[in-house]
């Protein structure tokens, strides 16, 4: 059996794929950062190059 090393951010609009070890967990879901984890409540994106998510 192989181990999962990478995961897609749980934010529906986000295209980020990141190592599981650096993901931010909120309510059992894995996110690429604080903005996605908090549902973009400030209207800002995740800030990663190539991603234009805003929740």
C-alpha positions, 0 to 999 in steps of 0.5 A: 500500500502506498502513502498519500504525499500530495493533496488538493486544497479543499477550497472548491475554487483553489487549484493548489496541490500541496504536500500533506505535511504542510497543509492546514487542517480545519474541520477535517479538511486540508487547505493550502493556507489560512485564507482558504481555511477561513472561507476567504472571509476577507475576500482575499485569495490564497496568494499562490502563483497561478491560483485566483481563488477567492472562495 
